[in-house]
Amino acid sequence: QGRKTGDNTFTLETLINGAVNTVFEGFDAIMAKVPFTGDMKDAADLVAVDPSGNVIKRSFYENGKMYVAVNNTSGTFTIVEKSAQRFDDVNHPWAESAISGLANRKIINGVGNNNFDPDANLTRAQFVTMIAEMFNVVDTTATADYSDVDSSAWYAPYVATAQKYKFATGYEDGTFRPDASITREEMASMLFRACDVLNVEVPSTSSTTTYPDDSDISDWAKAHVYKMQ
């Protein structure tokens, strides 16, 4: 049950057999939709914070509603306009809001000196890290059994999480190739699998349009590419 208690404050409480339950046990968090209006300069700057003051990564504002996915389902939550991270080297208007919003939620990071390096290639390890952070499912106790993923590597828990939840797979030779540049079809496939196994609904927003280079899309990725389109 949820209740709005102020202009930007709401409470959530989960009861099981009449007793308050503080943690929802499941792949996916509980998604709460809270009416919220205000003079928002940039929706990417708007986040929700939990009772401990931590930013909820899966929180966003859209069409007069604040959507918040929480695992800790009892307590008082606050909607705040957080000063967004702005990188000095991001000069792509079509990407600025997305980059800022994800950085605001600690889903992505810069490369130092307030730079993001927006034109750099993304690696497979970096992308599974983003997915694990975005869905807030990082399991620091998980282990990966790929021959080229050292347990001491910074990306080890993220690759292990991806293997555990099966939204990313390795190669037939037993490697994951964490430092290899990821392809667009690999990204689409990983996102599709993550949404599937973590029970995240992806509503259709447009009709499917066949790409002119459809024949270049691998057979294993084709359905995922068009679903993500």
N, CA, C and O of each residue as an XYZ file, in Angstrom:
916
protein
N       0.844     -1.178      0.000
C       0.000      0.000      0.000
C       0.888      1.240      0.000
O       1.967      1.248      0.593
N       0.422      2.275     -0.667
C       1.203      3.496     -0.775
C       0.350      4.707     -0.440
O      -0.872      4.679     -0.584
N       1.007      5.770      0.009
C       0.262      6.981      0.365
C       1.160      8.190      0.163
O       2.305      8.211      0.615
N       0.631      9.192     -0.518
C       1.358     10.437     -0.698
C       1.231     11.255      0.578
O       0.125     11.478      1.072
N       2.369     11.703      1.115
C       2.349     12.419      2.391
C       2.764     13.872      2.267
O       2.662     14.628      3.233
N       3.230     14.275      1.093
C       3.639     15.652      0.892
C       3.814     15.930     -0.586
O       3.567     15.062     -1.424
N       4.243     17.152     -0.907
C       4.404     17.509     -2.314
C       5.366     16.577     -3.034
O       5.165     16.273     -4.210
N       6.398     16.123     -2.355
C       7.386     15.260     -3.002
C       7.785     14.092     -2.094
O       8.918     13.614     -2.154
N       6.865     13.644     -1.267
C       7.130     12.547     -0.340
C       5.984     11.545     -0.380
O       4.814     11.925     -0.428
N       6.334     10.260     -0.360
C       5.310      9.226     -0.312
C       5.837      8.052      0.504
O       7.047      7.864      0.629
N       4.917      7.265      1.056
C       5.299      6.088      1.831
C       4.838      4.833      1.102
O       3.822      4.842      0.407
N       5.589      3.766      1.267
C       5.207      2.460      0.754
C       5.317      1.453      1.883
O       6.245      1.504      2.690
N       4.361      0.538      1.932
C       4.389     -0.490      2.965
C       3.829     -1.783      2.376
O       2.756     -1.797      1.774
N       4.572     -2.854      2.562
C       4.128     -4.165      2.100
C       3.733     -5.015      3.294
O       4.509     -5.179      4.235
N       2.533     -5.550      3.251
C       2.042     -6.398      4.329
C       1.871     -7.825      3.816
O       1.245     -8.049      2.779
N       2.421     -8.773      4.537
C       2.238    -10.186      4.222
C       1.640    -10.849      5.453
O       2.262    -10.906      6.513
N       0.410    -11.354      5.288
C      -0.323    -11.939      6.414
C      -0.411    -10.965      7.588
O      -0.332    -11.353      8.753
N      -0.579     -9.684      7.241
C      -0.756     -8.668      8.261
C       0.512     -8.101      8.847
O       0.469     -7.140      9.615
N       1.653     -8.690      8.491
C       2.931     -8.215      9.040
C       3.674     -7.404      7.986
O       3.627     -7.714      6.796
N       4.365     -6.352      8.447
C       5.120     -5.510      7.532
C       6.315     -6.286      6.994
O       7.075     -6.888      7.753
N       6.468     -6.264      5.679
C       7.592     -6.920      5.024
C       8.493     -5.843      4.436
O       8.011     -4.966      3.720
N       9.779     -5.891      4.720
C      10.666     -4.804      4.299
C      11.398     -5.081      3.005
O      11.870     -4.145      2.360
N      11.508     -6.329      2.607
C      12.256     -6.656      1.386
C      11.420     -7.553      0.500
O      10.895     -8.575      0.942
N      11.302     -7.158     -0.758
C      10.558     -7.957     -1.719
C      11.510     -8.966     -2.340
O      12.485     -8.580     -2.986
N      11.242    -10.245     -2.153
C      12.123    -11.290     -2.666
C      11.688    -11.675     -4.075
O      10.662    -12.330     -4.258
N      12.459    -11.273     -5.052
C      12.138    -11.604     -6.430
C      13.140    -10.971     -7.364
O      13.943    -10.133     -6.952
N      13.095    -11.371     -8.625
C      14.008    -10.801     -9.606
C      13.763     -9.310     -9.756
O      14.695     -8.506     -9.747
N      12.492     -8.958     -9.895
C      12.154     -7.578    -10.201
C      11.691     -6.852     -8.953
O      11.144     -7.451     -8.028
N      11.919     -5.565     -8.950
C      11.435     -4.744     -7.842
C       9.948     -4.465     -8.028
O       9.370     -4.786     -9.067
N       9.344     -3.872     -7.023
C       7.961     -3.412     -7.122
C       7.972     -2.015     -7.740
O       8.698     -1.134     -7.282
N       7.165     -1.818     -8.782
C       7.110     -0.526     -9.448
C       5.942      0.284     -8.892
O       4.783     -0.119     -8.991
N       6.268      1.422     -8.313
C       5.246      2.323     -7.790
C       5.092      3.500     -8.734
O       6.081      4.009     -9.262
N       3.855      3.937     -8.952
C       3.572      5.082     -9.827
C       2.912      6.161     -8.971
O       1.815      5.968     -8.446
N       3.593      7.293     -8.838
C       3.147      8.345     -7.936
C       2.821      9.608     -8.727
O       3.678     10.102     -9.460
N       1.593     10.153     -8.597
C       1.303     11.427     -9.263
C       2.250     12.506     -8.778
O       2.443     12.672     -7.574
N       2.841     13.238     -9.705
C       3.797     14.258     -9.305
C       3.865     15.332    -10.380
O       4.096     15.041    -11.553
N       3.662     16.566     -9.966
C       3.766     17.681    -10.902
C       4.639     18.757    -10.287
O       4.704     18.905     -9.066
N       5.295     19.492    -11.134
C       6.155     20.547    -10.640
C       6.898     21.183    -11.797
O       6.791     20.731    -12.937
N       7.631     22.204    -11.512
C       8.401     22.901    -12.533
C       9.744     22.188    -12.699
O      10.741     22.548    -12.074
N       9.741     21.174    -13.553
C      10.938     20.373    -13.723
C      11.736     20.879    -14.923
O      11.233     20.902    -16.046
N      12.965     21.278    -14.679
C      13.811     21.773    -15.766
C      14.229     20.642    -16.690
O      14.322     20.825    -17.903
N      14.481     19.474    -16.116
C      14.981     18.351    -16.896
C      14.585     17.075    -16.180
O      14.996     16.842    -15.043
N      13.780     16.241    -16.848
C      13.317     15.010    -16.210
C      14.480     14.114    -15.824
O      14.361     13.315    -14.895
N      15.604     14.233    -16.523
C      16.762     13.407    -16.205
C      17.325     13.753    -14.831
O      18.015     12.938    -14.218
N      17.035     14.952    -14.347
C      17.540     15.385    -13.055
C      16.653     14.912    -11.902
O      17.044     15.020    -10.740
N      15.478     14.396    -12.208
C      14.501     14.042    -11.183
C      14.674     12.579    -10.779
O      14.584     11.682    -11.617
N      14.922     12.348     -9.496
C      15.125     10.996     -8.993
C      14.360     10.827     -7.688
O      13.910     11.799     -7.081
N      14.224      9.585     -7.274
C      13.663      9.289     -5.963
C      14.775      8.742     -5.084
O      15.693      8.080     -5.568
N      14.687      9.021     -3.799
C      15.670      8.490     -2.859
C      14.945      7.657     -1.816
O      13.801      7.938     -1.460
N      15.636      6.619     -1.327
C      15.031      5.715     -0.358
C      15.148      6.277      1.051
O      15.712      7.356      1.235
N      14.627      5.567      2.051
C      14.662      6.109      3.422
C      16.070      6.405      3.935
O      16.232      7.184      4.874
N      17.103      5.782      3.320
C      18.482      6.032      3.744
C      19.139      7.149      2.955
O      20.305      7.473      3.185
N      18.393      7.744      2.020
C      18.933      8.840      1.226
C      19.668      8.402     -0.020
O      20.310      9.225     -0.672
N      19.592      7.106     -0.377
C      20.256      6.612     -1.574
C      19.377      6.798     -2.805
O      18.167      6.576     -2.751
N      19.989      7.204     -3.913
C      19.237      7.367     -5.152
C      18.741      6.009     -5.639
O      19.504      5.045     -5.708
N      17.459      5.945     -5.974
C      16.896      4.720     -6.543
C      17.170      4.745     -8.041
O      16.650      5.602     -8.756
N      17.978      3.816     -8.512
C      18.434      3.845     -9.894
C      17.291      3.758    -10.884
O      17.303      4.427    -11.917
N      16.310      2.942    -10.573
C      15.177      2.801    -11.487
C      14.050      3.719    -11.033
O      12.998      3.265    -10.582
N      14.292      5.012    -11.161
C      13.269      6.012    -10.874
C      13.307      7.049    -11.986
O      14.376      7.514    -12.381
N      12.133      7.407    -12.485
C      12.083      8.368    -13.582
C      10.732      9.068    -13.616
O       9.730      8.552    -13.122
N      10.732     10.234    -14.203
C       9.532     11.065    -14.299
C       9.014     11.046    -15.734
O       9.788     11.166    -16.684
N       7.700     10.893    -15.884
C       7.127     10.882    -17.228
C       5.640     11.243    -17.158
O       4.869     10.612    -16.436
N       5.260     12.255    -17.911
C       3.851     12.623    -18.072
C       3.094     12.770    -16.741
O       2.013     12.210    -16.559
N       3.690     13.533    -15.824
C       2.991     13.816    -14.586
C       3.039     12.715    -13.552
O       2.371     12.809    -12.522
N       3.812     11.674    -13.801
C       3.925     10.571    -12.858
C       5.401     10.302    -12.579
O       6.244     10.426    -13.468
N       5.702      9.935    -11.342
C       7.033      9.498    -10.967
C       6.988      7.988    -10.809
O       6.200      7.465    -10.020
N       7.822      7.293    -11.550
C       7.880      5.838    -11.495
C       9.107      5.434    -10.677
O      10.217      5.906    -10.924
N       8.891      4.565     -9.714
C       9.961      4.170     -8.807
C       9.915      2.661     -8.604
O       8.909      2.120     -8.144
N      11.016      1.980     -8.952
C      11.115      0.536     -8.735
C      11.953      0.306     -7.485
O      13.138      0.636     -7.455
N      11.341     -0.253     -6.468
C      12.025     -0.415     -5.183
C      12.028     -1.871     -4.734
O      11.052     -2.597     -4.923
N      13.133     -2.280     -4.141
C      13.224     -3.599     -3.520
C      12.903     -3.511     -2.027
O      12.277     -4.400     -1.450
N      13.352     -2.409     -1.425
C      12.990     -2.153     -0.037
C      11.638     -1.467     -0.061
O      11.547     -0.292     -0.414
N      10.578     -2.187      0.313
C       9.232     -1.695      0.035
C       8.504     -1.107      1.229
O       7.289     -0.917      1.177
N       9.221     -0.819      2.295
C       8.572     -0.154      3.414
C       9.405      1.054      3.820
O      10.623      0.963      3.973
N       8.733      2.180      3.990
C       9.439      3.381      4.397
C       8.946      4.607      3.680
O       7.982      4.557      2.916
N       9.620      5.712      3.935
C       9.267      6.991      3.326
C      10.264      7.325      2.231
O      11.475      7.298      2.450
N       9.751      7.637      1.059
C      10.583      7.922     -0.109
C      10.377      9.374     -0.535
O       9.289      9.928     -0.380
N      11.423      9.976     -1.067
C      11.380     11.385     -1.418
C      11.783     11.583     -2.874
O      12.722     10.954     -3.362
N      11.068     12.456     -3.552
C      11.380     12.813     -4.942
C      12.173     14.117     -4.908
O      11.723     15.110     -4.338
N      13.343     14.106     -5.517
C      14.196     15.294     -5.469
C      14.694     15.635     -6.867
O      14.795     14.766     -7.734
N      14.999     16.898     -7.071
C      15.637     17.335     -8.305
C      17.127     17.424     -8.011
O      17.588     18.337     -7.325
N      17.854     16.481     -8.529
C      19.269     16.342     -8.225
C      20.099     17.036     -9.300
O      19.813     16.892    -10.489
N      21.091     17.765     -8.909
C      21.968     18.418     -9.864
C      22.647     17.359    -10.718
O      23.441     16.565    -10.213
N      22.343     17.346    -11.984
C      22.803     16.272    -12.860
C      24.280     16.398    -13.195
O      24.850     17.489    -13.216
N      24.872     15.252    -13.453
C      26.254     15.211    -13.894
C      26.357     15.705    -15.327
O      25.709     15.153    -16.216
N      27.151     16.724    -15.564
C      27.371     17.241    -16.908
C      28.840     17.063    -17.261
O      29.719     17.556    -16.555
N      29.102     16.361    -18.349
C      30.477     16.118    -18.755
C      30.933     17.172    -19.765
O      30.170     17.600    -20.632
N      32.191     17.577    -19.630
C      32.725     18.650    -20.470
C      32.805     18.268    -21.942
O      32.725     19.136    -22.811
N      32.962     16.962    -22.234
C      33.184     16.563    -23.621
C      31.951     15.978    -24.289
O      32.058     15.387    -25.363
N      30.777     16.132    -23.674
C      29.536     15.643    -24.292
C      28.869     16.801    -25.017
O      28.308     17.703    -24.394
N      28.939     16.762    -26.333
C      28.368     17.833    -27.159
C      27.370     17.291    -28.167
O      27.191     17.864    -29.242
N      26.723     16.189    -27.824
C      25.727     15.583    -28.699
C      24.344     15.815    -28.086
O      23.973     15.108    -27.149
N      23.577     16.780    -28.583
C      22.274     17.096    -27.978
C      21.350     15.890    -27.837
O      20.604     15.789    -26.863
N      21.399     14.972    -28.812
C      20.493     13.818    -28.768
C      20.851     12.851    -27.636
O      20.027     12.022    -27.252
N      22.067     12.948    -27.102
C      22.515     11.995    -26.086
C      22.693     12.617    -24.705
O      22.787     11.893    -23.713
N      22.739     13.937    -24.625
C      23.085     14.598    -23.372
C      22.151     14.227    -22.216
O      22.610     13.934    -21.111
N      20.844     14.239    -22.475
C      19.889     13.950    -21.415
C      20.025     12.517    -20.912
O      19.961     12.272    -19.707
N      20.211     11.567    -21.832
C      20.339     10.158    -21.444
C      21.615      9.934    -20.649
O      21.599      9.249    -19.626
N      22.721     10.506    -21.113
C      23.994     10.343    -20.411
C      23.917     10.961    -19.020
O      24.370     10.365    -18.042
N      23.345     12.150    -18.938
C      23.223     12.828    -17.652
C      22.335     12.046    -16.699
O      22.661     11.893    -15.522
N      21.214     11.553    -17.208
C      20.281     10.812    -16.363
C      20.883      9.532    -15.816
O      20.684      9.203    -14.646
N      21.618      8.805    -16.649
C      22.239      7.557    -16.201
C      23.382      7.825    -15.238
O      23.573      7.082    -14.276
N      24.145      8.888    -15.492
C      25.236      9.254    -14.575
C      24.668      9.686    -13.232
O      25.253      9.411    -12.185
N      23.524     10.364    -13.267
C      22.862     10.810    -12.050
C      22.479      9.642    -11.159
O      22.433      9.771     -9.936
N      22.207      8.511    -11.774
C      21.761      7.321    -11.053
C      22.899      6.333    -10.816
O      22.668      5.210    -10.367
N      24.144      6.757    -11.122
C      25.334      5.922    -10.900
C      25.293      4.631    -11.716
O      25.863      3.615    -11.318
N      24.617      4.684    -12.855
C      24.566      3.528    -13.747
C      25.744      3.561    -14.711
O      26.243      2.517    -15.129
N      26.186      4.768    -15.061
C      27.384      4.939    -15.864
C      28.298      5.935    -15.173
O      27.863      6.717    -14.328
N      29.573      5.894    -15.544
C      30.555      6.805    -14.957
C      31.365      7.477    -16.057
O      31.360      7.041    -17.208
N      32.050      8.532    -15.689
C      32.954      9.180    -16.616
C      34.307      8.481    -16.640
O      34.486      7.424    -16.034
N      35.252      9.087    -17.348
C      36.583      8.488    -17.474
C      37.635      9.309    -16.744
O      38.830      9.043    -16.870
N      37.196     10.307    -15.979
C      38.116     11.159    -15.242
C      38.176     12.558    -15.814
O      37.852     12.767    -16.983
N      38.590     13.529    -14.997
C      38.709     14.930    -15.410
C      37.398     15.473    -15.984
O      37.402     16.306    -16.891
N      36.292     14.994    -15.446
C      34.947     15.407    -15.867
C      34.690     15.156    -17.344
O      33.957     15.909    -17.985
N      35.292     14.097    -17.889
C      35.065     13.689    -19.270
C      34.326     12.359    -19.307
O      34.432     11.546    -18.389
N      33.574     12.154    -20.388
C      32.819     10.928    -20.580
C      33.354     10.086    -21.739
O      33.124      8.877    -21.780
N      34.065     10.712    -22.681
C      34.588     10.044    -23.882
C      33.445      9.417    -24.680
O      33.428      8.204    -24.891
N      32.484     10.245    -25.126
C      31.257      9.733    -25.742
C      31.446      8.976    -27.049
O      30.576      8.193    -27.431
N      32.557      9.187    -27.742
C      32.748      8.524    -29.034
C      33.590      7.258    -28.928
O      33.904      6.643    -29.947
N      33.956      6.863    -27.726
C      34.757      5.650    -27.542
C      33.893      4.406    -27.734
O      32.681      4.442    -27.520
N      34.526      3.309    -28.137
C      33.823      2.034    -28.232
C      33.539      1.486    -26.844
O      34.307      1.707    -25.907
N      32.447      0.781    -26.723
C      32.049      0.178    -25.459
C      32.487     -1.286    -25.456
O      32.394     -1.962    -26.480
N      32.962     -1.777    -24.313
C      33.360     -3.181    -24.230
C      32.196     -4.025    -23.709
O      31.216     -3.504    -23.177
N      32.331     -5.329    -23.875
C      31.306     -6.248    -23.383
C      31.184     -6.156    -21.859
O      30.082     -6.208    -21.312
N      32.321     -6.019    -21.183
C      32.288     -5.916    -19.722
C      31.599     -4.628    -19.281
O      30.827     -4.635    -18.322
N      31.871     -3.536    -19.967
C      31.253     -2.272    -19.605
C      29.733     -2.326    -19.784
O      28.988     -1.767    -18.979
N      29.285     -2.995    -20.834
C      27.846     -3.007    -21.094
C      27.098     -3.893    -20.105
O      26.014     -3.522    -19.654
N      27.653     -5.066    -19.753
C      26.954     -5.890    -18.762
C      26.948     -5.186    -17.402
O      26.029     -5.376    -16.604
N      27.973     -4.378    -17.144
C      27.992     -3.592    -15.913
C      26.831     -2.602    -15.899
O      26.143     -2.455    -14.889
N      26.619     -1.927    -17.022
C      25.519     -0.967    -17.120
C      24.170     -1.649    -16.905
O      23.307     -1.125    -16.200
N      23.994     -2.821    -17.516
C      22.719     -3.525    -17.374
C      22.497     -3.936    -15.914
O      21.417     -3.727    -15.361
N      23.524     -4.521    -15.299
C      23.391     -4.967    -13.912
C      23.094     -3.799    -12.982
O      22.293     -3.924    -12.056
N      23.740     -2.660    -13.230
C      23.488     -1.480    -12.405
C      22.100     -0.904    -12.676
O      21.406     -0.482    -11.751
N      21.701     -0.890    -13.945
C      20.417     -0.310    -14.309
C      19.262     -1.070    -13.657
O      18.318     -0.464    -13.153
N      19.345     -2.401    -13.672
C      18.278     -3.203    -13.084
C      18.507     -3.480    -11.603
O      17.699     -4.141    -10.949
N      19.640     -2.955    -11.074
C      19.942     -3.064     -9.649
C      19.961     -4.513     -9.175
O      19.347     -4.853     -8.164
N      20.677     -5.370     -9.919
C      20.731     -6.789     -9.580
C      22.167     -7.268     -9.355
O      22.425     -8.471     -9.399
N      23.095     -6.355     -9.117
C      24.495     -6.743     -8.939
C      24.622     -7.699     -7.754
O      24.224     -7.381     -6.633
N      25.186     -8.879     -8.028
C      25.379     -9.887     -6.989
C      26.881    -10.042     -6.750
O      27.575    -10.683     -7.539
N      27.374     -9.458     -5.673
C      28.812     -9.480     -5.400
C      29.294    -10.853     -4.943
O      30.499    -11.084     -4.837
N      28.359    -11.767     -4.672
C      28.752    -13.116     -4.257
C      28.798    -14.086     -5.428
O      29.285    -15.208     -5.288
N      28.294    -13.662     -6.583
C      28.275    -14.553     -7.750
C      29.685    -14.713     -8.306
O      30.526    -13.826     -8.158
N      29.932    -15.841     -8.941
C      31.228    -16.102     -9.567
C      31.027    -16.510    -11.010
O      30.059    -17.188    -11.352
N      31.960    -16.086    -11.855
C      31.915    -16.442    -13.277
C      32.926    -17.546    -13.543
O      33.995    -17.576    -12.934
N      32.589    -18.453    -14.453
C      33.502    -19.558    -14.747
C      34.134    -19.441    -16.136
O      34.539    -20.443    -16.725
N      34.215    -18.219    -16.650
C      34.878    -18.011    -17.935
C      36.394    -18.022    -17.733
O      36.897    -17.531    -16.723
N      37.103    -18.579    -18.689
C      38.551    -18.734    -18.549
C      39.300    -17.410    -18.585
O      40.430    -17.336    -18.102
N      38.704    -16.370    -19.140
C      39.394    -15.090    -19.259
C      38.827    -14.015    -18.343
O      39.063    -12.828    -18.567
N      38.085    -14.413    -17.315
C      37.552    -13.459    -16.331
C      38.184    -13.758    -14.989
O      37.786    -14.691    -14.293
N      39.178    -12.950    -14.632
C      39.871    -13.119    -13.354
C      38.980    -12.619    -12.219
O      38.346    -11.571    -12.348
N      38.926    -13.335    -11.144
C      38.047    -12.973    -10.030
C      38.403    -11.634     -9.402
O      37.582    -11.032     -8.710
N      39.642    -11.159     -9.643
C      40.060     -9.880     -9.066
C      39.790     -8.697     -9.994
O      39.999     -7.550     -9.599
N      39.333     -8.952    -11.209
C      39.070     -7.878    -12.171
C      37.872     -7.051    -11.704
O      36.960     -7.574    -11.065
N      37.882     -5.757    -12.028
C      36.805     -4.869    -11.580
C      35.455     -5.316    -12.104
O      34.428     -5.098    -11.461
N      35.457     -5.946    -13.279
C      34.191     -6.331    -13.910
C      33.725     -7.728    -13.503
O      32.639     -8.144    -13.904
N      34.514     -8.463    -12.718
C      34.181     -9.852    -12.382
C      32.774    -10.016    -11.787
O      32.032    -10.886    -12.245
N      32.378     -9.215    -10.785
C      31.029     -9.420    -10.226
C      29.912     -9.094    -11.209
O      28.819     -9.652    -11.115
N      30.180     -8.192    -12.152
C      29.153     -7.833    -13.129
C      28.997     -8.928    -14.187
O      27.881     -9.270    -14.575
N      30.119     -9.469    -14.646
C      30.060    -10.581    -15.594
C      29.417    -11.794    -14.925
O      28.624    -12.505    -15.542
N      29.761    -12.022    -13.665
C      29.176    -13.135    -12.919
C      27.666    -12.946    -12.756
O      26.901    -13.904    -12.864
N      27.244    -11.711    -12.497
C      25.810    -11.417    -12.392
C      25.112    -11.691    -13.715
O      24.021    -12.260    -13.746
N      25.751    -11.280    -14.813
C      25.176    -11.515    -16.138
C      25.045    -13.002    -16.428
O      24.061    -13.444    -17.022
N      26.043    -13.771    -16.006
C      25.989    -15.218    -16.204
C      24.906    -15.835    -15.322
O      24.170    -16.718    -15.760
N      24.815    -15.368    -14.091
C      23.822    -15.898    -13.160
C      22.407    -15.696    -13.677
O      21.589    -16.616    -13.643
N      22.121    -14.491    -14.157
C      20.773    -14.190    -14.621
C      20.580    -14.470    -16.112
O      19.484    -14.305    -16.648
N      21.657    -14.895    -16.771
C      21.600    -15.356    -18.160
C      21.191    -14.268    -19.147
O      20.536    -14.554    -20.149
N      21.576    -13.016    -18.867
C      21.299    -11.993    -19.879
C      22.514    -11.739    -20.762
O      22.444    -10.942    -21.697
N      23.617    -12.402    -20.478
C      24.780    -12.369    -21.366
C      25.461    -13.726    -21.300
O      25.556    -14.337    -20.236
N      25.925    -14.180    -22.429
C      26.580    -15.480    -22.494
C      27.979    -15.334    -23.067
O      28.317    -14.316    -23.670
N      28.772    -16.353    -22.870
C      30.127    -16.359    -23.393
C      30.197    -17.056    -24.743
O      29.195    -17.198    -25.444
N      31.398    -17.483    -25.088
C      31.638    -18.118    -26.381
C      31.897    -19.608    -26.201
O      32.128    -20.087    -25.091
N      31.853    -20.332    -27.322
C      32.000    -21.783    -27.266
C      33.352    -22.217    -26.715
O      33.480    -23.332    -26.209
N      34.358    -21.358    -26.803
C      35.681    -21.723    -26.292
C      35.821    -21.459    -24.789
O      36.915    -21.589    -24.240
N      34.721    -21.089    -24.123
C      34.746    -20.881    -22.682
C      35.183    -19.503    -22.245
O      35.420    -19.280    -21.057
N      35.296    -18.565    -23.185
C      35.696    -17.200    -22.847
C      34.484    -16.273    -22.860
O      33.441    -16.586    -23.434
N      34.655    -15.124    -22.210
C      33.635    -14.082    -22.260
C      34.094    -12.906    -23.110
O      33.273    -12.172    -23.662
N      35.404    -12.729    -23.214
C      36.013    -11.632    -23.964
C      35.541    -10.270    -23.424
O      34.933     -9.485    -24.152
N      35.822    -10.008    -22.171
C      35.317     -8.788    -21.524
C      35.821     -7.496    -22.142
O      35.124     -6.482    -22.106
N      37.023     -7.515    -22.710
C      37.598     -6.290    -23.253
C      37.313     -6.093    -24.743
O      37.758     -5.115    -25.344
N      36.570     -7.027    -25.331
C      36.232     -6.897    -26.749
C      35.148     -5.841    -26.933
O      34.257     -5.707    -26.094
N      35.225     -5.099    -28.025
C      34.182     -4.112    -28.322
C      32.873     -4.841    -28.575
O      32.838     -5.853    -29.274
N      31.804     -4.320    -28.002
C      30.505     -4.954    -28.160
C      29.839     -4.440    -29.425
O      29.998     -3.274    -29.786
N      29.091     -5.309    -30.100
C      28.385     -4.914    -31.312
C      26.972     -4.464    -30.963
O      26.461     -4.750    -29.881
N      26.360     -3.765    -31.890
C      25.000     -3.282    -31.670
C      24.017     -4.455    -31.507
O      23.091     -4.379    -30.700
N      24.218     -5.531    -32.269
C      23.293     -6.657    -32.142
C      23.503     -7.397    -30.815
O      22.552     -7.948    -30.260
N      24.722     -7.414    -30.310
C      24.964     -8.003    -28.997
C      24.275     -7.187    -27.912
O      23.694     -7.743    -26.981
N      24.343     -5.868    -28.037
C      23.683     -4.997    -27.063
C      22.181     -5.230    -27.054
O      21.570     -5.333    -25.991
N      21.589     -5.314    -28.237
C      20.141     -5.531    -28.333
C      19.762     -6.870    -27.711
O      18.749     -6.979    -27.020
N      20.581     -7.885    -27.961
C      20.287     -9.212    -27.437
C      20.399     -9.250    -25.919
O      19.558     -9.847    -25.247
N      21.430     -8.616    -25.378
C      21.583     -8.589    -23.918
C      20.436     -7.847    -23.252
O      19.927     -8.286    -22.220
N      20.026     -6.727    -23.831
C      18.914     -5.970    -23.264
C      17.620     -6.773    -23.308
O      16.844     -6.771    -22.353
N      17.396     -7.460    -24.427
C      16.196     -8.286    -24.547
C      16.179     -9.363    -23.476
O      15.168     -9.566    -22.803
N      17.309    -10.054    -23.323
C      17.369    -11.142    -22.340
C      17.199    -10.616    -20.923
O      16.543    -11.248    -20.094
N      17.797     -9.444    -20.643
C      17.668     -8.868    -19.304
C      16.212     -8.551    -18.991
O      15.724     -8.869    -17.906
N      15.526     -7.935    -19.925
C      14.108     -7.615    -19.718
C      13.289     -8.888    -19.545
O      12.343     -8.923    -18.758
N      13.656     -9.933    -20.284
C      12.915    -11.194    -20.236
C      13.103    -11.884    -18.888
O      12.119    -12.214    -18.227
N      14.345    -12.105    -18.471
C      14.583    -12.870    -17.252
C      14.285    -12.070    -15.991
O      14.019    -12.654    -14.941
N      14.326    -10.739    -16.078
C      14.041     -9.916    -14.908
C      12.607     -9.403    -14.894
O      12.246     -8.550    -14.083
N      11.791     -9.940    -15.810
C      10.355     -9.648    -15.828
C      10.037     -8.168    -15.989
O       9.153     -7.633    -15.319
N      10.767     -7.518    -16.885
C      10.517     -6.106    -17.160
C       9.764     -5.991    -18.478
O      10.255     -6.415    -19.524
N       8.568     -5.416    -18.419
C       7.749     -5.288    -19.623
C       8.278     -4.169    -20.515
O       8.555     -3.061    -20.054
N       8.409     -4.482    -21.790
C       8.827     -3.477    -22.774
C       7.660     -3.262    -23.736
O       7.484     -4.044    -24.670
N       6.865     -2.224    -23.524
C       5.697     -2.000    -24.379
C       6.092     -1.545    -25.777
O       7.101     -0.863    -25.959
N       5.292     -1.929    -26.755
C       5.540     -1.498    -28.132
C       5.158     -0.037    -28.279
O       4.096      0.387    -27.825
N       6.034      0.732    -28.920
C       5.755      2.150    -29.119
C       5.647      2.515    -30.590
O       5.235      3.623    -30.933
N       6.014      1.585    -31.453
C       5.919      1.844    -32.890
C       5.890      0.516    -33.629
O       6.221     -0.528    -33.068
N       5.497      0.567    -34.878
C       5.479     -0.650    -35.685
C       6.896     -0.987    -36.129
O       7.747     -0.105    -36.249
N       7.140     -2.264    -36.369
C       8.468     -2.718    -36.775
C       8.765     -2.293    -38.208
O       7.923     -2.436    -39.094
N       9.956     -1.774    -38.426
C      10.419     -1.398    -39.761
C      11.681     -2.197    -40.072
O      12.646     -2.180    -39.308
N      11.660     -2.888    -41.190
C      12.815     -3.703    -41.556
C      13.986     -2.817    -41.965
O      13.836     -1.920    -42.795
N      15.145     -3.073    -41.382
C      16.324     -2.290    -41.701
C      16.874     -2.680    -43.075
O      16.811     -3.851    -43.451
N      17.413     -1.717    -43.829
C      18.000     -2.030    -45.143
C      19.128     -3.051    -45.059
O      19.374     -3.781    -46.019
N      19.824     -3.109    -43.904
C      20.913     -4.070    -43.751
C      20.488     -5.277    -42.916
O      21.301     -5.888    -42.223
N      19.196     -5.607    -42.997
C      18.646     -6.731    -42.244
C      19.431     -8.023    -42.475
O      19.586     -8.829    -41.558
N      19.920     -8.218    -43.688
C      20.641     -9.456    -44.012
C      21.966     -9.554    -43.257
O      22.546    -10.636    -43.159
N      22.446     -8.433    -42.725
C      23.702     -8.444    -41.981
C      23.501     -8.776    -40.505
O      24.470     -9.041    -39.792
N      22.252     -8.763    -40.042
C      21.969     -9.086    -38.644
C      22.031    -10.597    -38.472
O      21.399    -11.336    -39.227
N      22.782    -11.056    -37.491
C      22.924    -12.493    -37.244
C      21.569    -13.115    -36.921
O      20.712    -12.483    -36.304
N      21.393    -14.356    -37.345
C      20.117    -15.049    -37.120
C      19.768    -15.119    -35.631
O      18.602    -14.977    -35.262
N      20.777    -15.337    -34.774
C      20.506    -15.474    -33.338
C      20.067    -14.163    -32.701
O      19.476    -14.157    -31.621
N      20.359    -13.044    -33.380
C      20.061    -11.732    -32.794
C      18.864    -11.045    -33.430
O      18.360    -10.059    -32.892
N      18.406    -11.547    -34.560
C      17.420    -10.808    -35.342
C      16.146    -10.513    -34.553
O      15.689     -9.371    -34.531
N      15.576    -11.510    -33.916
C      14.325    -11.299    -33.175
C      14.535    -10.288    -32.042
O      13.653     -9.479    -31.754
N      15.696    -10.342    -31.413
C      15.976     -9.428    -30.296
C      16.146     -7.994    -30.792
O      15.674     -7.052    -30.155
N      16.813     -7.832    -31.920
C      17.017     -6.500    -32.496
C      15.674     -5.835    -32.774
O      15.474     -4.670    -32.431
N      14.759     -6.567    -33.390
C      13.476     -5.962    -33.751
C      12.572     -5.769    -32.534
O      11.738     -4.864    -32.524
N      12.725     -6.596    -31.525
C      11.972     -6.375    -30.298
C      12.433     -5.095    -29.626
O      11.614     -4.324    -29.126
N      13.744     -4.862    -29.611
C      14.273     -3.659    -28.994
C      13.972     -2.415    -29.847
O      13.855     -1.310    -29.319
N      13.850     -2.605    -31.167
C      13.466     -1.473    -32.014
C      12.115     -0.932    -31.579
O      11.614      0.025    -32.170
